[in-house]
Amino acid sequence: MEWLFLLTLSILWGGSYFFVSVALQGLPRFTIIGLRVGIAALALNLILLSRKQRLPREKGLWKCFFLMGLLNNVIPFSLIVWGQTHISGGLASILNAVNPFFTVLVAHFLTKDEKMTSGRILGVIIGFTGVVFIMGPSALKGLGANTLAQLAILAASLSYTFAGIYGRRFRAMGISPLATATGQITASAVMAIPLALVLEKPWQIQCPPLRVWGAVLGIALLSTALAYILYFRILATSGASNVLLVTFLNPVSAILLGVTILGEPLVLKQLAGMLFIGLGLAAIDGRLPKLILKVSRRL
């Protein structure tokens, strides 16, 4: 079930690069971020109310929500949206696929139960190779040409890493995944919306076309509200290292959607890439070494 949640999350987050690209055609970056977290916060609070639940009121817990919102939303969203104004979404997704490496490394030093192993390191390398295979050499076009934009995407990825590790504490506090998602998105909206109002004065912007509003709703309701319900559900049960493996699955989800919905052909490099990603995920969660050992014993 967790792998199904991961695949669904990869579809939701993978679509965010497309939504951002479309939204940038009519709106500036901080306005997009403010709308994204603002609409998502409204949707999640309505869901919470419909379930007759309410957000906790403890001051200490809200400090945690604000720090989580900063690490998981405000900082990375700002960096990714700015980065995508200078580099392609394909290159951004490849750079973001470095995230599992960051997570394996940082979790080793900051957690007691997610230590670095040779299998995890090998899995990250194999999985990243699969991402590059799928995206193809053309996605790497411009690598090194816009250094600051690429560093911004990497910094966003590192921010996600610290957020994933920090977010483990909410389960220990007894906060449900829905309440956690709602709290940190609400805190993000409190931080991001004033930034957009002060820096960009969105009321002076010409009204964008419908496709831009559609992209804003997509990134807010699907890639943020629904995605974070799944994110905190997986984080509570599987840990930071596993939940952030979703960056490897993003290109796989894009391919499967293209094949099943758009009728796109499945080419050899994509099959090879998915095989590498599958092997990488198996190595990270420990199944690949066990399988190799089992086969070797039979031989």
N, C-alpha and C positions, 0 to 999 in steps of 0.2 A: 504493500500500500504506500509506503514512504517513497518508493521509486516512482509510483504513479503521481504522487504529489509533486515530486521533483520535476518530472516531465511537464506537468501542467504549469508549474511555476516558471519553467524555462520558456514556455510558449508566451506566458504573460509578460515576462521581463524581456524576452527577445523582441517582442513587438514594440517595446518602448523606443528602440532606436528609430524605427520607422515613424512612430507617432511624433517623436521629437523633430525629425527631419521635415515632416509636413507642417508642424506647428511653427517652426522657425520661418516659414514662408510668409507668415502674417503677424507674428508676435515676437517681442524681444524676450531674452532668456529669463530674466527674473519674473516677468509677468507669467511666462509659461510655468515656472516653478511654483509661483504663488497660486495660480489656478489649479495646478496639479494637486498640491497638498490640501488646498482649501476645499475643493470639490470632494476629494477622497475623505477628508475629515468629516464633512457634512454627511456623506453616505455612510461611513462607519458609525457615526454617532446615532444616526437614524436606525441602523441595524441593531445597535446595542439597546436602544430604547424599545424597539419592537420585541426584543427578547426580555424586556423588563429587567435589564441590568443597568448599572450606572458605573461611571468611572470612579476609582478610588479618590479620596480627597486628601490623603496624607501628603504633607509638604515634601517630605523626603522622597516619596515615590515620584512626585512630579519633577523633582530635580533629575531623577533617573530618566523620566520620559523626555525631558528637554535635552539631556546629553545624548540619549539614543537618537532623538530626532535630528540633532546636529550631525552626528556621525553617519547616520543611515539615510538621511534625506537632504538636508540643506547643503552640506558640504559636497557630497558626491553629485547630487543633481546639478548644482551650479557648475561644477567642474566639467561634467559630461556635456551639458548643453553648450557651454562655452567651447569645449573641445570640438564638438560636432559642427561648429561654425567654421572650423579650419581644416578638419579632416573628415573622411568618409565614415559612414556608419559601420561599414565592414571592417575598416581598420580599427575603429573604436571597440568593436566587439572582440577582435583578436587581442587587443591590448587589455581589455577587461578580463579575458580568459586567463591572465596571469594571476588572477585573484586566488585560486586554490593554492598556488605556491606560497603566496603571502600568508594565507590562512594556516597552512601546515607549519610554516616557520614561526609565526607569531604565537599560535596556539601551543606550540611546544614549550615556550617560555612562560606563558601566562595562564596555562591550565594544568590541572593534575591528571586529567584523563584523556587528553588528546595529544599525546606525545608523538614526536616525529619518528618515523620508521623508514627503513629502506624501501619497503613496499609502497608507502605513501608517496615518497619522493619519486620513485619510478613511475607510479601511477600518474602523478602530476605531469611528468615529462611526456609520457605516452599520450595522455589526454590532450595536452596542448598541441602535440604533433598532429593529432586527429583534427583539431580545430583548424590548424593551418592548411591541412590537406583539403578539408571541405571548402573553406573560404577561397582557396586557390591563390596563386602568386599575385593576381591582379589586386586582391584586397590589401596586399602589402605595399602597393604603389603609394609613394609619398612618405614611406617610413624614413624618418630622419630629416624630412624637409620642413616639417612644422614641429620642431622639438618641444616647444612650450605646450602646444595643444596635446601632444602625445604624453608628456609628463603629467598634464592635468588629468588625463584618463587613468594613468597609473596611480596618481594620488587618490583619485576617486575610488579605485579598486582597493587601495590600502585602507581608506576610510571605511569601506564596507567590511573589511576584515576585522577592524577593531570593533565595529558595531556588532558583528556577529558574535564575537567573543563576549562583549559587554552584555548583549541581550540575553545570554544564558541565565542571568540572575533573576529574570522575571518569573521563571518557573519556580525557583526556590522561594520567591515571595508569595507564591500562590495566586499569581495573576493569570487569568486565562489568555490564550492566544488572541482572541477577539478584543479583549480589553487592552492588552498590550499594544496591538496594532492601532487601536483607536487612540490611545493615550499618546503614543509617540508621533502619530500623524497630526493630531490636534496641536501638540507642542510645536511641530514643524510649521504648521500653518501660522501659528502665533508669531514665529520668527520670520517666515518667508514673505508673508503678505505685506507687512510694513516696508520691507526692503524694496519690493516691487513698486509700491505706491510712492516712496520717496525717490528712488533712483530713476524710475522710468515713466512715472505719471501716465499710467495706462489709459486714463480717460481721454487723453489727447491723441491716442493712436486711432488711425482710421480703422473702422470695423472690418475685420478680416473675413474672407469667404467661408462658406459652410464647411468645406473640407478641413479648414484649420480648426474650427470648433469641434468637428467630429474627432480630429486627432487629439484635441485637449480632453474631450470626454473619454476617449479610449485610454489615454495614458493615466487619467485620474481614476476611473472606475475599474479598469481591468489591470493595468500595469502597476497600480499603486494600492487601491483599496482591497481588491480581491487578492492580489499577489501577496500583500503583507499578512493577511489572515493565514494563508498557506505557509508563508515564511516563518512566522512565529510558531505555527503548529509543528513544522519540521524541526525548527531550532530547539524546541522543548523536548523532542523525542530523540533526535539524532545528533545534535551538537553542531558547532560552527563549521567544522571541517566538511561535514556532509552537506549542509544546506547550501554552501557556497560552491559546491560542485556543479550547481545549476548553470554556471557560466560555460561549462563544457557542453551542456545539453542544448544551449540556445541555438547554435547552428543546426543541430540535428532536428530540433523542432521546426525550424524554418524550412528545412528540406522536406520533412514529412508533410507539412502543410501545403507546400508547393506541389508535391506529387499527388496528394489525395484531393485537394480542392481545386488547384489550378491545372492539373493534368501535366505538370512539368516532367520531363524525363529524368530518370535516376541514372547518373553517370558513374563510371568506375571510381573516379577520385572521391566521390561522395560516399560510396560504399566503403572504400578503404578508410576514409576519415572516420566514419561511424564505427568501423571495426576497432580502430585505434582508441577512440573515445570509450567504447565498451570495455576494452582491455584495461584502459587507464582507470576507469571507475571500479572495475573488479580488483585491480591491484590496490587501490586506495582503501577499499573496505575490507581487504584481506582475503577475498575469495580466490583471486588468481593464484597467489602462492600456495594456498591449500589445494587447488585443483592440480597445479603442476606437481606438487608433492604426491598427491594421490595417484596420478597417472604414472609417475616415475616408479612408485612402489609396485604397481601392477606389471610394469615392464621388467 
